[in-house]
Amino acid sequence: MFNQKNVALGETRSSIRELFEYGRKRKAEIGEDNVFDFSLGNPSVPAPKEVNECIKEIVDNTDPVLLHGYTSAQGDFSVRDFVAKSINRRFGTGLDADCVYMTCGAAASLTITLGALLTPGDEVVVPAPYFPEYKIFTESSGGMFVSVQTIEGTFGLDLSAIEKALTPKTRAVLINSPNNPSGAVYDEKSIKDLCALLKAHSEKFSPVYLISDEPYREVVYDGAEVPYIMNHYDRSIVCYSYSKCLSLPGERIGYIAVNSEAEEKGKLYAGICGAGRALGFVCAPSLFQRLIVKTDGLVSDISIYKANRDRLSSRLTELGFEVARAGGAFYLFVKSPEPDAKKFAERAKSHEILIVPGDDFGKEGYVRISYCVSPEMIERSLPAFESLAKEYR
């Protein structure tokens, strides 16, 4: 028969995708302007104009065989070398091309990395709230997913909770900063304290790797800085995607970067190459490998996201909602005015507001609002939020 676990995954979409599909149908019924879809983290800000210009240049001036042909399984050597040098320049690391594996976006980066690290029964500790697919990626790699809560209100790392969750079976800790869905940015002290904790645990038991999922690294506000984990912990791996910084989520381009100081770095990188092979994640899109070399350092206009954040969070606060301060990414994490966030999200749908309950993110009692939408939609939605708020007064 079939793999029943995968059949179940295929038959039940994530709550985010389910809501997105509901929104598509609802827009067809009542008009797109009448539905306030905050479900999906799909950037509305266009890619920098240089991106399209570079695509045209690459297409017009590259041998078609090279343009559309295979690269090396782990990515073109010159691209990997360029990425390594870019990371070294920005963060003072010592990477080379054989520390970098080009991928089809951050999802591939994470599944490959977990596939390289985990054996059956190994545990992965993940602070909540977290991106829901982390659990699927971990369990599909044979690992055990261990969720720990963060600090209420700020959603910063709770080091005591992480310490209690660590066991001799812990193989990795997976963090995401800026965080989806809370927008929290883990500061340098938190990262240093986490790394000290993992070093001590690794010395007492077996090595623990720190995986940093960083698709929102450049999407930060108010002077927030995202520490680079390789500067604080040798056994570290960065999973990166250009989806958010360049507004290219559909192009599926990213990379895995392995710390050059990691113990048995060669074996680790070989494991990543092997996991990519086993999963079929070889040769990331060759056109977009070439593109990222030409667009290094470019970032979409995140000032639009900041304006959306400020406008929406300010108005929701005025209406009586409790909104977590988002230092990065493009989500608001809002406390539900009733204990069951799913019921709150359903009530919001009656006002044509589509927001995602926090339950699937490992945090009950909250909803995620994705504000990477047009400023015009933010403004159109405010009367609906006001009507929703009145139901709880």
C-alpha positions as CSV (number, residue, x, y, z in Angstrom):
1,M,0.0,0.0,0.0
2,F,1.1,3.6,0.6
3,N,3.1,5.3,3.2
4,Q,0.3,6.2,5.5
5,K,2.2,8.9,7.4
6,N,2.8,10.8,4.1
7,V,-0.8,10.1,3.0
8,A,-2.0,11.8,6.2
9,L,0.3,14.8,5.6
10,G,-1.0,15.1,2.0
11,E,-4.6,14.9,3.0
12,T,-4.3,17.6,5.6
13,R,-2.7,20.9,4.7
14,S,-1.1,23.1,7.3
15,S,-3.5,25.5,9.0
16,I,-1.7,28.3,7.2
17,R,-2.2,26.8,3.7
18,E,-5.8,25.8,4.6
19,L,-6.6,29.4,5.5
20,F,-4.8,30.7,2.3
21,E,-6.9,28.3,0.1
22,Y,-10.1,29.4,2.0
23,G,-9.1,33.0,1.2
24,R,-8.7,32.3,-2.5
25,K,-12.2,30.9,-2.7
26,R,-13.7,33.7,-0.6
27,K,-12.1,36.4,-2.8
28,A,-13.6,34.8,-5.8
29,E,-17.0,34.9,-4.1
30,I,-17.1,38.5,-2.7
31,G,-14.2,40.3,-4.4
32,E,-10.5,40.5,-3.5
33,D,-10.8,43.9,-1.8
34,N,-13.3,42.6,0.6
35,V,-11.2,39.8,2.1
36,F,-8.4,40.8,4.5
37,D,-5.9,37.9,4.1
38,F,-3.2,37.9,6.7
39,S,-2.5,34.2,6.4
40,L,0.6,33.6,4.4
41,G,4.1,35.1,4.7
42,N,4.2,35.9,1.0
43,P,6.2,39.2,0.4
44,S,4.1,41.9,-1.2
45,V,7.1,44.2,-1.6
46,P,8.6,43.7,-5.1
47,A,12.1,42.4,-5.6
48,P,14.7,45.2,-6.1
49,K,14.6,46.4,-9.8
50,E,18.2,45.1,-10.2
51,V,17.0,41.6,-9.7
52,N,14.9,41.5,-12.9
53,E,17.7,43.4,-14.8
54,C,20.2,40.8,-13.7
55,I,18.0,37.9,-14.7
56,K,17.7,39.5,-18.2
57,E,21.4,40.0,-18.4
58,I,22.2,36.4,-17.3
59,V,19.7,35.0,-19.8
60,D,21.0,37.2,-22.7
61,N,24.7,36.6,-22.0
62,T,25.1,33.1,-20.8
63,D,25.7,30.0,-22.9
64,P,22.3,28.2,-22.9
65,V,24.0,24.9,-21.9
66,L,25.4,26.6,-18.8
67,L,22.4,28.7,-18.1
68,H,19.9,25.8,-17.9
69,G,22.3,22.9,-17.3
70,Y,23.2,21.1,-14.1
71,T,25.7,22.5,-11.7
72,S,27.6,20.3,-9.2
73,A,25.3,18.5,-6.9
74,Q,26.1,20.8,-4.0
75,G,26.0,23.9,-6.2
76,D,28.4,25.6,-8.6
77,F,31.9,25.9,-7.1
78,S,32.2,29.6,-8.0
79,V,28.9,30.4,-6.4
80,R,29.7,28.5,-3.2
81,D,33.0,30.2,-3.1
82,F,31.3,33.6,-3.5
83,V,28.8,32.9,-0.8
84,A,31.5,31.7,1.6
85,K,33.6,34.9,1.0
86,S,30.4,37.1,1.4
87,I,29.7,35.5,4.8
88,N,33.4,35.9,5.8
89,R,33.4,39.6,4.8
90,R,30.2,40.3,6.8
91,F,30.7,38.2,9.9
92,G,34.4,37.6,10.2
93,T,34.2,33.8,9.7
94,G,36.7,31.5,7.9
95,L,34.4,29.6,5.5
96,D,35.4,28.2,2.1
97,A,33.4,26.7,-0.7
98,D,33.3,23.3,0.9
99,C,31.4,24.9,3.9
100,V,28.5,25.9,1.6
101,Y,25.7,23.7,0.0
102,M,23.3,25.5,-2.3
103,T,19.7,24.5,-1.8
104,C,16.1,24.9,-3.0
105,G,15.2,27.4,-0.3
106,A,15.3,27.2,3.5
107,A,12.9,24.1,3.7
108,A,15.5,22.1,1.7
109,S,18.3,23.5,3.9
110,L,16.6,22.3,7.1
111,T,15.5,18.9,5.8
112,I,19.0,18.2,4.5
113,T,20.7,19.4,7.7
114,L,18.4,17.4,9.9
115,G,18.9,14.4,7.6
116,A,22.6,14.7,8.0
117,L,22.6,15.0,11.8
118,L,19.9,12.7,13.1
119,T,19.7,9.0,13.7
120,P,16.4,7.4,15.0
121,G,15.6,8.6,18.5
122,D,17.8,11.7,18.4
123,E,16.1,14.8,19.9
124,V,15.8,18.3,18.5
125,V,15.0,21.1,20.9
126,V,13.0,24.0,19.5
127,P,11.8,27.1,21.3
128,A,8.1,27.9,20.8
129,P,6.5,29.6,19.0
130,Y,8.1,28.0,15.9
131,F,7.4,27.4,12.2
132,P,5.1,24.4,12.1
133,E,7.0,22.5,9.5
134,Y,10.0,22.1,11.9
135,K,8.1,19.3,13.6
136,I,7.5,17.5,10.3
137,F,11.0,18.0,9.1
138,T,12.4,16.6,12.3
139,E,10.1,13.6,12.5
140,S,10.6,12.7,8.8
141,S,14.4,12.6,9.6
142,G,13.8,10.1,12.3
143,G,14.2,12.6,15.2
144,M,12.1,13.4,18.2
145,F,10.7,16.9,18.3
146,V,11.0,18.6,21.7
147,S,9.2,22.0,22.1
148,V,10.1,24.4,24.9
149,Q,8.3,27.6,25.7
150,T,9.9,31.1,25.5
151,I,9.5,34.0,27.8
152,E,5.8,35.1,27.9
153,G,5.2,38.5,26.3
154,T,8.6,39.0,24.7
155,F,9.1,35.5,23.3
156,G,12.8,35.7,24.0
157,L,14.8,32.5,24.8
158,D,14.1,30.9,28.2
159,L,17.5,29.4,29.0
160,S,16.2,27.5,32.0
161,A,13.5,25.8,30.0
162,I,16.0,24.8,27.3
163,E,18.4,23.5,29.9
164,K,15.7,21.3,31.4
165,A,14.8,20.0,27.9
166,L,18.4,18.9,27.1
167,T,19.1,15.1,27.5
168,P,21.8,12.7,26.5
169,K,19.7,12.1,23.3
170,T,19.7,15.8,22.3
171,R,21.4,16.1,18.9
172,A,20.5,19.7,17.9
173,V,18.8,22.9,19.0
174,L,17.0,24.7,16.2
175,I,16.4,28.5,16.5
176,N,14.7,31.0,14.2
177,S,15.5,34.7,14.7
178,P,13.9,37.0,13.6
179,N,11.2,34.6,14.6
180,N,8.2,33.3,12.6
181,P,5.6,33.9,14.1
182,S,6.4,36.2,17.0
183,G,8.8,38.6,15.3
184,A,11.2,38.2,18.3
185,V,14.9,38.9,17.7
186,Y,17.2,36.9,20.0
187,D,19.8,39.4,21.3
188,E,23.5,38.7,21.7
189,K,23.4,37.9,25.4
190,S,20.8,35.3,24.9
191,I,22.7,33.7,22.1
192,K,26.0,33.7,24.1
193,D,24.2,32.2,27.1
194,L,22.6,29.5,24.9
195,C,26.0,28.7,23.4
196,A,27.6,28.4,26.8
197,L,24.8,26.1,27.9
198,L,25.3,23.9,24.8
199,K,29.0,23.8,25.2
200,A,28.7,22.5,28.8
201,H,26.1,19.9,27.8
202,S,28.2,18.7,24.8
203,E,31.2,18.2,27.1
204,K,29.2,16.2,29.6
205,F,27.3,14.1,27.0
206,S,27.5,14.0,23.2
207,P,27.9,16.9,20.8
208,V,24.9,19.2,20.3
209,Y,24.6,21.2,17.1
210,L,23.0,24.6,16.9
211,I,21.0,25.2,13.8
212,S,19.9,28.7,12.9
213,D,17.1,29.1,10.4
214,E,17.6,32.6,8.9
215,P,15.2,33.6,6.1
216,Y,14.4,36.9,7.9
217,R,18.0,37.9,8.9
218,E,17.7,41.2,6.9
219,V,14.1,42.0,7.8
220,V,14.7,43.8,11.1
221,Y,13.6,47.2,12.5
222,D,14.6,49.9,15.0
223,G,18.3,49.1,14.9
224,A,17.9,45.4,15.9
225,E,20.9,43.2,15.2
226,V,20.9,39.5,14.6
227,P,24.0,37.8,16.1
228,Y,25.8,35.4,13.8
229,I,25.9,32.1,15.7
230,M,29.2,31.0,14.0
231,N,30.9,33.7,16.0
232,H,29.7,32.1,19.3
233,Y,29.5,28.4,18.8
234,D,31.7,26.0,16.7
235,R,29.1,23.3,16.2
236,S,26.8,25.6,14.3
237,I,25.0,25.4,11.0
238,V,23.1,28.3,9.2
239,C,20.2,27.6,7.0
240,Y,19.5,30.6,4.8
241,S,17.0,31.6,2.1
242,Y,16.9,34.6,-0.2
243,S,13.0,34.4,-0.3
244,K,12.4,37.3,2.1
245,C,15.4,39.6,1.6
246,L,14.9,39.6,-2.2
247,S,11.2,38.8,-2.3
248,L,11.8,35.6,-4.2
249,P,9.9,32.9,-2.3
250,G,8.8,31.1,-5.4
251,E,12.2,30.8,-6.8
252,R,13.5,28.4,-4.1
253,I,17.1,29.5,-3.6
254,G,19.1,29.3,-0.4
255,Y,22.1,27.6,1.2
256,I,23.5,25.7,4.1
257,A,26.6,27.1,5.7
258,V,28.7,24.8,8.0
259,N,31.0,26.4,10.5
260,S,34.6,25.9,9.4
261,E,35.5,25.5,13.1
262,A,33.0,22.6,13.6
263,E,34.5,19.4,14.9
264,E,34.8,16.9,12.0
265,K,33.7,19.6,9.6
266,G,34.6,17.4,6.6
267,K,32.4,14.5,7.9
268,L,29.5,16.9,8.6
269,Y,29.7,18.5,5.2
270,A,29.8,15.0,3.6
271,G,26.7,14.1,5.6
272,I,25.0,17.2,4.2
273,C,26.0,16.2,0.7
274,G,24.8,12.7,1.3
275,A,21.5,13.8,2.8
276,G,20.9,16.1,-0.2
277,R,21.6,13.1,-2.5
278,A,19.3,10.8,-0.6
279,L,16.5,13.4,-0.5
280,G,16.9,14.4,-4.2
281,F,17.9,17.9,-3.2
282,V,20.8,18.3,-5.6
283,C,21.7,21.1,-8.0
284,A,19.7,24.1,-6.8
285,P,18.2,26.2,-9.7
286,S,21.3,27.2,-11.8
287,L,19.8,30.5,-13.0
288,F,19.2,31.7,-9.5
289,Q,22.6,30.5,-8.2
290,R,24.1,32.9,-10.8
291,L,21.6,35.6,-9.8
292,I,22.6,35.8,-6.1
293,V,26.2,36.4,-7.1
294,K,25.1,39.5,-9.0
295,T,22.6,40.8,-6.4
296,D,24.7,40.3,-3.3
297,G,23.8,42.9,-0.6
298,L,20.5,43.9,-2.2
299,V,17.4,43.9,0.0
300,S,13.8,44.7,-0.8
301,D,12.3,47.8,0.6
302,I,11.6,46.7,4.2
303,S,10.5,50.2,5.2
304,I,7.1,49.3,3.8
305,Y,6.9,46.3,6.2
306,K,7.9,48.5,9.1
307,A,5.2,51.1,8.2
308,N,2.7,48.2,8.1
309,R,3.9,46.9,11.4
310,D,3.6,50.3,13.1
311,R,0.2,51.1,11.7
312,L,-1.4,47.8,12.4
313,S,0.1,47.2,15.8
314,S,-0.7,50.7,16.9
315,R,-4.3,50.5,15.9
316,L,-4.8,47.0,17.3
317,T,-3.4,48.2,20.6
318,E,-5.8,51.1,20.6
319,L,-8.6,48.6,20.1
320,G,-7.6,46.7,23.2
321,F,-5.6,43.8,21.7
322,E,-2.4,42.7,23.3
323,V,0.3,42.8,20.6
324,A,3.9,41.5,21.1
325,R,6.5,43.9,19.9
326,A,8.0,42.6,16.7
327,G,11.7,43.4,16.2
328,G,11.9,41.6,12.8
329,A,10.2,39.4,10.2
330,F,6.8,40.5,9.1
331,Y,4.3,39.0,11.6
332,L,2.4,40.2,14.6
333,F,1.7,37.7,17.4
334,V,-1.5,38.9,19.1
335,K,-3.0,37.5,22.2
336,S,-6.4,36.1,21.7
337,P,-9.1,37.9,23.7
338,E,-10.6,34.4,24.5
339,P,-8.7,31.3,25.7
340,D,-9.3,29.4,22.5
341,A,-7.4,31.1,19.7
342,K,-9.0,28.9,17.1
343,K,-12.4,30.2,18.1
344,F,-11.1,33.7,17.9
345,A,-9.7,33.1,14.4
346,E,-13.1,31.7,13.3
347,R,-14.9,34.7,14.7
348,A,-12.4,36.9,12.7
349,K,-13.4,35.1,9.6
350,S,-17.0,36.3,10.0
351,H,-15.4,39.8,9.5
352,E,-13.5,38.5,6.5
353,I,-10.2,38.7,8.5
354,L,-7.9,35.7,7.9
355,I,-5.5,35.1,10.8
356,V,-3.7,31.9,11.9
357,P,-4.2,30.4,15.4
358,G,-1.0,30.0,17.3
359,D,-1.7,26.4,18.2
360,D,0.2,25.0,15.2
361,F,3.1,27.2,16.2
362,G,3.3,25.5,19.6
363,K,1.8,28.5,21.4
364,E,-1.9,28.4,22.3
365,G,-3.9,31.6,23.1
366,Y,-2.3,33.7,20.3
367,V,-2.8,34.3,16.6
368,R,-0.4,35.3,13.9
369,I,-1.1,38.2,11.6
370,S,1.1,38.4,8.5
371,Y,1.5,42.0,7.6
372,C,3.6,41.6,4.4
373,V,0.6,42.9,2.5
374,S,-0.1,46.2,0.8
375,P,-0.5,49.3,3.0
376,E,-3.9,49.8,1.3
377,M,-5.1,46.4,2.6
378,I,-3.9,47.3,6.1
379,E,-6.1,50.5,5.9
380,R,-9.1,48.6,4.5
381,S,-8.9,46.0,7.2
382,L,-9.0,48.4,10.2
383,P,-12.8,48.9,10.3
384,A,-13.2,45.1,10.3
385,F,-10.7,44.8,13.2
386,E,-12.7,47.4,15.0
387,S,-15.9,45.5,14.5
388,L,-14.2,42.3,15.7
389,A,-12.9,44.1,18.8
390,K,-16.4,45.4,19.7
391,E,-17.5,41.8,20.1
392,Y,-15.1,41.3,23.0
393,R,-16.0,44.5,24.9
